Amino acid sequence: MENEVILIGLAGVLASAAPVIFATIGETFAERSGVVNLSVNGTMLLTAMAGFVAAVLTKSVVVGFLVGLIVGALVALLVAFSSITLKLSQVAVGYVLTMTCRDLAYFLGNPYVGIEGVRINVVPIPVLSDIPILGTLLFKQDVMTYLSFILIVVAYVWIFKTRPGMMLQGVGERPAAAHNRGANVNRLRYIYTVLGGALVGISGPMYSLSVKAGWQGTISGLDGIGWIVLAITIFGAWNPLRAAFGAYLFALLQWLGLVLQPVLTGIPSQVLQAAPFPLMILTLLFVNIGDAEWVDRVLAQLPEGTRRAIVRIFRALRSQPPAALGTPFERQ
């Protein structure tokens, strides 16, 4: 019985990581093209509210997700237009938009706080759901969680195994060279920024229609997850597989915070619930700490075998952003 409870909990980890995966891969696409979309946090809040309201009014979760996708794409289009066409600061535009979207979500969604609405249901896959352990973990999920599994594979193959993906990497790394090879750099940046925004837009309703069904305004617990998405994008080295690992790690830490509450009675529950956020930031720091000079000095004091092992770990975890990230492109 205890093993079954743990399996159900881990299955919940996969489900709660799904919206983070959608948002992180969406941001990965945008940043791979050279555009930083800092509006993620506000977009997730706004689309969670908009998707929930649309689903309540139409009694359709499909409409809810479609509204989230459209809103996310429109916000990303504003980011793209401001940074690519107007050549404004991507950081400034993204920050202003995330604050604006957050406030709009709370203001426009206030009449719908606490209202009971529709939600997506778990859809066990016949035969596969009966497989011991894996059946409970992977094949007794809702449709959006299944799609998150597919998205990880499709995004990885697209970026690293296809010609358009190689062109995407070129646009983010060396846009001038990509232009000389026939790529329309700014058009591709528009496309991938809007695509990324659409994926982020889908992640919002995944919370309000599934993971944390309903809309609770300022106490929804969603504010801040978008910043974690940006951190996981860096942690994942702009690679969908590593990004998915980061999303699952974050969801696991959140689950452990709940599981450990009855055991660690001396620690306030608020501390355990908030712990995954600073832990992810510390993990991000660990990823990039290998480049610091003081680390080299510390490692030099260690035995040769230990030093080499740690250096290999740092190299494996190191994340290098696209060279042209945040840099406007102008034809010469």
DRENFIKOL-263556 format. One record per residue (C-alpha): residue number from 1; residue in three letters; x, y, z. Coordinates in steps of 0.2 Angstrom, whole numbers. Each point is the difference from the previous one (the first is absolute). Last residue first. Layout:
N
+-----+------+-------+-------+-------+
:  nr : rest :    xx :    yy :    zz :
+-----+------+-------+-------+-------+
: NUM :  ALA :     X :     Y :     Z :
...
+-----+------+-------+-------+-------+
END
This chain:
332
+-----+------+-------+-------+-------+
:  nr : rest :    xx :    yy :    zz :
+-----+------+-------+-------+-------+
: 332 :  GLN :   124 :   225 :  -217 :
: 331 :  ARG :   -16 :    -7 :     6 :
: 330 :  GLU :    -4 :     4 :    18 :
: 329 :  PHE :    -2 :   -13 :    14 :
: 328 :  PRO :    -5 :     5 :    18 :
: 327 :  THR :    10 :    -9 :    13 :
: 326 :  GLY :    -9 :    -8 :    15 :
: 325 :  LEU :     8 :   -17 :    -3 :
: 324 :  ALA :    13 :     1 :   -14 :
: 323 :  ALA :    12 :   -12 :     7 :
: 322 :  PRO :   -13 :   -13 :     5 :
: 321 :  PRO :     2 :    -3 :    19 :
: 320 :  GLN :    13 :   -11 :     6 :
: 319 :  SER :    -5 :   -12 :    14 :
: 318 :  ARG :    13 :   -10 :    10 :
: 317 :  LEU :    -7 :   -16 :     8 :
: 316 :  ALA :    11 :   -13 :    -9 :
: 315 :  ARG :    15 :    12 :     2 :
: 314 :  PHE :    -3 :     2 :    19 :
: 313 :  ILE :    -2 :   -19 :     2 :
: 312 :  ARG :    16 :    -3 :   -10 :
: 311 :  VAL :     9 :    12 :    11 :
: 310 :  ILE :    -6 :    -9 :    15 :
: 309 :  ALA :     7 :   -16 :    -6 :
: 308 :  ARG :    16 :     8 :    -5 :
: 307 :  ARG :     2 :     8 :    17 :
: 306 :  THR :    -4 :   -17 :    10 :
: 305 :  GLY :    13 :    -9 :   -11 :
: 304 :  GLU :    14 :    13 :     3 :
: 303 :  PRO :    -3 :     2 :    18 :
: 302 :  LEU :    -7 :    17 :     5 :
: 301 :  GLN :     9 :    16 :     3 :
: 300 :  ALA :    -1 :     5 :   -18 :
: 299 :  LEU :   -19 :    -1 :     1 :
: 298 :  VAL :    -1 :    14 :    12 :
: 297 :  ARG :    10 :    11 :   -11 :
: 296 :  ASP :   -10 :    -4 :   -15 :
: 295 :  VAL :   -16 :     4 :    10 :
: 294 :  TRP :     7 :    17 :     5 :
: 293 :  GLU :     2 :     4 :   -19 :
: 292 :  ALA :   -18 :    -3 :    -4 :
: 291 :  ASP :    -5 :   -10 :   -15 :
: 290 :  GLY :    -6 :   -15 :     9 :
: 289 :  ILE :   -13 :    10 :     9 :
: 288 :  ASN :   -12 :     0 :   -15 :
: 287 :  VAL :   -10 :   -16 :     4 :
: 286 :  PHE :     2 :     2 :    19 :
: 285 :  LEU :    -9 :    18 :    -1 :
: 284 :  LEU :   -14 :    -8 :   -10 :
: 283 :  THR :    -2 :   -13 :    14 :
: 282 :  LEU :     0 :    14 :    13 :
: 281 :  ILE :   -14 :     8 :   -10 :
: 280 :  MET :    -9 :   -16 :     0 :
: 279 :  LEU :     2 :    -2 :    18 :
: 278 :  PRO :    -6 :    18 :     3 :
: 277 :  PHE :   -17 :    -5 :    -8 :
: 276 :  PRO :    -2 :   -18 :     6 :
: 275 :  ALA :     1 :     6 :    18 :
: 274 :  ALA :   -16 :    11 :    -1 :
: 273 :  GLN :   -12 :   -14 :     6 :
: 272 :  LEU :    12 :    -7 :    13 :
: 271 :  VAL :     2 :    17 :     7 :
: 270 :  GLN :   -18 :     3 :     0 :
: 269 :  SER :    -3 :   -16 :    10 :
: 268 :  PRO :    10 :     7 :    14 :
: 267 :  ILE :    14 :   -12 :     5 :
: 266 :  GLY :    -1 :    -9 :    17 :
: 265 :  THR :   -12 :   -12 :    -7 :
: 264 :  LEU :    12 :    -7 :   -12 :
: 263 :  VAL :    -8 :   -17 :    -2 :
: 262 :  PRO :   -18 :     6 :    -4 :
: 261 :  GLN :     6 :    13 :   -12 :
: 260 :  LEU :    12 :   -12 :    -9 :
: 259 :  VAL :   -12 :    -5 :   -13 :
: 258 :  LEU :    -6 :    17 :    -4 :
: 257 :  GLY :    18 :     7 :    -3 :
: 256 :  LEU :     4 :   -16 :    -9 :
: 255 :  TRP :   -13 :     4 :   -13 :
: 254 :  GLN :     7 :    17 :    -3 :
: 253 :  LEU :    18 :    -7 :    -1 :
: 252 :  LEU :    -7 :   -13 :   -13 :
: 251 :  ALA :    -8 :    13 :   -10 :
: 250 :  PHE :    16 :    10 :    -1 :
: 249 :  LEU :    10 :   -15 :    -5 :
: 248 :  TYR :   -13 :    -5 :   -13 :
: 247 :  ALA :     2 :    17 :    -8 :
: 246 :  GLY :    19 :     0 :     1 :
: 245 :  PHE :     0 :   -17 :    -9 :
: 244 :  ALA :   -12 :     7 :   -13 :
: 243 :  ALA :    13 :    14 :    -3 :
: 242 :  ARG :    14 :   -13 :    -2 :
: 241 :  LEU :   -10 :    -9 :   -13 :
: 240 :  PRO :    -6 :    16 :    -9 :
: 239 :  ASN :    17 :     8 :    -1 :
: 238 :  TRP :     2 :    18 :     3 :
: 237 :  ALA :    14 :    -4 :    12 :
: 236 :  GLY :   -13 :    -8 :    11 :
: 235 :  PHE :     5 :    11 :    15 :
: 234 :  ILE :    -2 :    15 :   -10 :
: 233 :  THR :   -18 :    -5 :    -5 :
: 232 :  ILE :    -3 :    -6 :    18 :
: 231 :  ALA :     4 :    18 :     6 :
: 230 :  LEU :   -12 :     7 :   -12 :
: 229 :  VAL :   -14 :   -12 :     5 :
: 228 :  ILE :     4 :     4 :    18 :
: 227 :  TRP :    -4 :    18 :    -4 :
: 226 :  GLY :   -17 :    -6 :    -7 :
: 225 :  ILE :    -3 :   -10 :    15 :
: 224 :  GLY :     1 :    16 :    11 :
: 223 :  ASP :   -19 :     4 :     0 :
: 222 :  LEU :    -9 :   -16 :    -2 :
: 221 :  GLY :    -5 :    -3 :    18 :
: 220 :  SER :   -18 :     4 :    -3 :
: 219 :  ILE :    -1 :    11 :    15 :
: 218 :  THR :     0 :    16 :   -10 :
: 217 :  GLY :   -15 :    -5 :   -11 :
: 216 :  GLN :    -7 :   -17 :     5 :
: 215 :  TRP :    -5 :    -7 :   -17 :
: 214 :  GLY :    -5 :   -18 :    -1 :
: 213 :  ALA :     9 :   -17 :    -2 :
: 212 :  LYS :    18 :     1 :     7 :
: 211 :  VAL :     8 :   -14 :   -11 :
: 210 :  SER :   -15 :    -1 :   -12 :
: 209 :  LEU :   -10 :    14 :    -8 :
: 208 :  SER :     9 :    15 :    10 :
: 207 :  TYR :    17 :    -8 :    -2 :
: 206 :  MET :    -1 :    -7 :   -17 :
: 205 :  PRO :    -9 :    17 :    -5 :
: 204 :  GLY :    17 :     9 :     3 :
: 203 :  SER :    11 :   -12 :    -9 :
: 202 :  ILE :    -9 :     2 :   -16 :
: 201 :  GLY :     5 :    18 :    -1 :
: 200 :  VAL :    19 :    -5 :     3 :
: 199 :  LEU :    -2 :   -11 :   -16 :
: 198 :  ALA :    -8 :    15 :    -9 :
: 197 :  GLY :    14 :    12 :     6 :
: 196 :  GLY :    13 :   -12 :    -7 :
: 195 :  LEU :    -8 :    -1 :   -17 :
: 194 :  VAL :    -1 :    19 :     0 :
: 193 :  THR :    18 :     1 :     4 :
: 192 :  TYR :     4 :   -13 :   -13 :
: 191 :  ILE :    -9 :     8 :   -14 :
: 190 :  TYR :     6 :    18 :     4 :
: 189 :  ARG :    18 :    -6 :     1 :
: 188 :  LEU :    -2 :    -9 :   -16 :
: 187 :  ARG :    -6 :    16 :    -9 :
: 186 :  ASN :    14 :     9 :     8 :
: 185 :  VAL :    13 :   -12 :    -7 :
: 184 :  ASN :    -6 :    -3 :   -17 :
: 183 :  ALA :    12 :   -14 :    -4 :
: 182 :  GLY :     9 :    -1 :   -16 :
: 181 :  ARG :    17 :    -6 :     4 :
: 180 :  ASN :     6 :    18 :     2 :
: 179 :  HIS :   -14 :     3 :    13 :
: 178 :  ALA :     6 :   -15 :    10 :
: 177 :  ALA :    18 :     7 :     0 :
: 176 :  ALA :    -7 :    17 :     6 :
: 175 :  PRO :   -11 :    -9 :    13 :
: 174 :  ARG :    14 :    -9 :     8 :
: 173 :  GLU :    -6 :    -9 :    16 :
: 172 :  GLY :   -18 :     3 :     1 :
: 171 :  VAL :    -4 :     0 :   -19 :
: 170 :  GLY :    13 :   -15 :    -2 :
: 169 :  GLN :   -10 :   -10 :    13 :
: 168 :  LEU :   -16 :     3 :    -9 :
: 167 :  MET :     8 :    -5 :   -17 :
: 166 :  MET :     6 :   -16 :     9 :
: 165 :  GLY :   -18 :    -3 :     5 :
: 164 :  PRO :    -7 :     4 :   -17 :
: 163 :  ARG :    13 :   -14 :    -7 :
: 162 :  THR :    -6 :   -13 :    13 :
: 161 :  LYS :     9 :   -10 :    14 :
: 160 :  PHE :     4 :    12 :    13 :
: 159 :  ILE :   -14 :    13 :     2 :
: 158 :  TRP :   -14 :   -11 :    -8 :
: 157 :  VAL :     5 :   -16 :     9 :
: 156 :  TYR :     1 :     8 :    17 :
: 155 :  ALA :   -17 :     9 :    -3 :
: 154 :  VAL :    -8 :   -15 :    -6 :
: 153 :  VAL :     6 :   -11 :    15 :
: 152 :  ILE :    -4 :    12 :    14 :
: 151 :  LEU :   -17 :     4 :    -9 :
: 150 :  ILE :    -5 :   -18 :     0 :
: 149 :  PHE :     2 :    -1 :    19 :
: 148 :  SER :    -9 :    16 :     3 :
: 147 :  LEU :   -14 :    -6 :   -12 :
: 146 :  TYR :    -3 :   -15 :    12 :
: 145 :  THR :    -2 :    13 :    14 :
: 144 :  MET :   -12 :    10 :   -10 :
: 143 :  VAL :   -11 :   -15 :    -3 :
: 142 :  ASP :    -2 :    -5 :    18 :
: 141 :  GLN :    10 :   -13 :     9 :
: 140 :  LYS :    -1 :   -19 :     4 :
: 139 :  PHE :    13 :    -6 :   -13 :
: 138 :  LEU :    16 :     7 :     7 :
: 137 :  LEU :     2 :    -4 :    19 :
: 136 :  THR :   -14 :   -12 :     3 :
: 135 :  GLY :     3 :   -10 :   -15 :
: 134 :  LEU :    19 :     1 :     2 :
: 133 :  ILE :    -2 :    -8 :    18 :
: 132 :  PRO :    -8 :   -16 :    -6 :
: 131 :  ILE :    -7 :     1 :   -18 :
: 130 :  ASP :   -19 :     1 :     1 :
: 129 :  SER :     0 :    18 :    -7 :
: 128 :  LEU :     8 :    -6 :   -16 :
: 127 :  VAL :   -15 :   -12 :    -3 :
: 126 :  PRO :   -12 :    14 :    -3 :
: 125 :  ILE :     8 :    18 :     2 :
: 124 :  PRO :    -8 :     8 :    16 :
: 123 :  VAL :    -8 :    17 :    -4 :
: 122 :  VAL :     1 :    11 :    15 :
: 121 :  ASN :   -13 :    14 :    -1 :
: 120 :  ILE :     2 :    18 :    -6 :
: 119 :  ARG :    -9 :    13 :    11 :
: 118 :  VAL :   -16 :    10 :     0 :
: 117 :  GLY :    -4 :    14 :    12 :
: 116 :  GLU :    -4 :     4 :    18 :
: 115 :  ILE :     1 :    18 :     4 :
: 114 :  GLY :    12 :     5 :    13 :
: 113 :  VAL :     6 :    16 :    -8 :
: 112 :  TYR :   -10 :     3 :   -16 :
: 111 :  PRO :    -4 :    18 :     3 :
: 110 :  ASN :    18 :     4 :     4 :
: 109 :  GLY :     7 :    -7 :   -17 :
: 108 :  LEU :     1 :    17 :    -8 :
: 107 :  PHE :     9 :     8 :    14 :
: 106 :  TYR :    12 :   -14 :     5 :
: 105 :  ALA :     4 :    -5 :   -18 :
: 104 :  LEU :     2 :    18 :    -5 :
: 103 :  ASP :    12 :     3 :    14 :
: 102 :  ARG :    11 :   -15 :    -6 :
: 101 :  CYS :    -1 :     5 :   -18 :
: 100 :  THR :     6 :    17 :     4 :
:  99 :  MET :    15 :    -6 :    11 :
:  98 :  THR :     5 :   -13 :   -13 :
:  97 :  LEU :    -1 :    13 :   -14 :
:  96 :  VAL :    11 :    13 :     9 :
:  95 :  TYR :    13 :   -14 :     4 :
:  94 :  GLY :     0 :    -6 :   -18 :
:  93 :  VAL :     1 :    18 :    -8 :
:  92 :  ALA :    15 :     4 :    12 :
:  91 :  VAL :     9 :   -16 :    -3 :
:  90 :  GLN :    -2 :     0 :   -19 :
:  89 :  SER :     6 :    18 :    -1 :
:  88 :  LEU :    -8 :     9 :   -15 :
:  87 :  LYS :     5 :    -5 :   -18 :
:  86 :  LEU :   -17 :     7 :    -7 :
:  85 :  THR :    -1 :   -14 :   -12 :
:  84 :  ILE :     9 :   -15 :     9 :
:  83 :  SER :    -2 :     5 :    19 :
:  82 :  SER :   -17 :     9 :     0 :
:  81 :  PHE :    -8 :   -10 :   -14 :
:  80 :  ALA :     6 :   -17 :     8 :
:  79 :  VAL :    -6 :     5 :    17 :
:  78 :  LEU :   -17 :     5 :    -6 :
:  77 :  LEU :    -1 :   -16 :   -10 :
:  76 :  ALA :     4 :   -10 :    16 :
:  75 :  VAL :   -15 :     8 :     8 :
:  74 :  LEU :   -10 :    -4 :   -15 :
:  73 :  ALA :     6 :   -18 :     0 :
:  72 :  GLY :    -4 :    -2 :    19 :
:  71 :  VAL :   -17 :     7 :    -3 :
:  70 :  ILE :    -4 :   -12 :   -15 :
:  69 :  LEU :     7 :   -16 :     9 :
:  68 :  GLY :   -10 :     4 :    16 :
:  67 :  VAL :   -16 :     3 :   -10 :
:  66 :  LEU :     3 :   -17 :    -9 :
:  65 :  PHE :     3 :    -8 :    17 :
:  64 :  GLY :   -17 :     6 :     7 :
:  63 :  VAL :    -9 :    -4 :   -16 :
:  62 :  VAL :     6 :   -18 :     1 :
:  61 :  VAL :    -5 :     0 :    19 :
:  60 :  SER :   -18 :     3 :    -6 :
:  59 :  LYS :   -15 :     6 :    11 :
:  58 :  THR :     0 :    16 :   -10 :
:  57 :  LEU :    -1 :    13 :    14 :
:  56 :  VAL :    10 :   -11 :    12 :
:  55 :  ALA :    13 :    -5 :   -13 :
:  54 :  ALA :     3 :    18 :    -6 :
:  53 :  VAL :     2 :     6 :    19 :
:  52 :  PHE :    12 :   -14 :     3 :
:  51 :  GLY :    10 :     4 :   -16 :
:  50 :  ALA :     0 :    18 :     4 :
:  49 :  MET :     6 :    -2 :    18 :
:  48 :  ALA :    14 :   -13 :    -4 :
:  47 :  THR :     4 :    10 :   -15 :
:  46 :  LEU :     3 :    16 :    10 :
:  45 :  LEU :    10 :    -9 :    13 :
:  44 :  MET :    11 :    -9 :   -12 :
:  43 :  THR :     3 :    16 :   -10 :
:  42 :  GLY :     5 :     9 :    15 :
:  41 :  ASN :    13 :   -12 :     5 :
:  40 :  VAL :     6 :    -2 :   -19 :
:  39 :  SER :     2 :    18 :    -4 :
:  38 :  LEU :    19 :    -1 :     1 :
:  37 :  ASN :     0 :    -6 :   -19 :
:  36 :  VAL :    19 :     1 :    -5 :
:  35 :  VAL :     2 :    -1 :   -18 :
:  34 :  GLY :    15 :    -8 :    -9 :
:  33 :  SER :    -9 :   -14 :   -10 :
:  32 :  ARG :     6 :   -13 :    13 :
:  31 :  GLU :    -8 :    12 :    13 :
:  30 :  ALA :   -17 :    -1 :    -8 :
:  29 :  PHE :     0 :   -19 :    -2 :
:  28 :  THR :     7 :    -2 :    18 :
:  27 :  GLU :   -14 :    11 :     6 :
:  26 :  GLY :   -13 :   -12 :    -7 :
:  25 :  ILE :    10 :   -15 :     6 :
:  24 :  THR :    -1 :     8 :    18 :
:  23 :  ALA :   -19 :     4 :    -1 :
:  22 :  PHE :    -5 :   -17 :    -6 :
:  21 :  ILE :    11 :    -9 :    12 :
:  20 :  VAL :    -6 :    11 :    15 :
:  19 :  PRO :   -18 :    -4 :    -5 :
:  18 :  ALA :     5 :   -19 :     0 :
:  17 :  ALA :     9 :     0 :    17 :
:  16 :  SER :   -16 :    -2 :    10 :
:  15 :  ALA :    -5 :   -15 :   -10 :
:  14 :  LEU :    17 :    -9 :     2 :
:  13 :  VAL :     0 :     4 :    18 :
:  12 :  GLY :   -17 :    -6 :     2 :
:  11 :  ALA :     6 :   -17 :    -7 :
:  10 :  LEU :    13 :     1 :    13 :
:   9 :  GLY :   -13 :     2 :    14 :
:   8 :  ILE :   -11 :   -15 :    -8 :
:   7 :  LEU :    16 :   -11 :     1 :
:   6 :  ILE :     3 :     5 :    18 :
:   5 :  VAL :   -18 :    -4 :     5 :
:   4 :  GLU :     2 :   -17 :    -9 :
:   3 :  ASN :    16 :    -4 :     9 :
:   2 :  GLU :    -9 :     4 :    16 :
:   1 :  MET :   -14 :   -12 :    -4 :
+-----+------+-------+-------+-------+
END
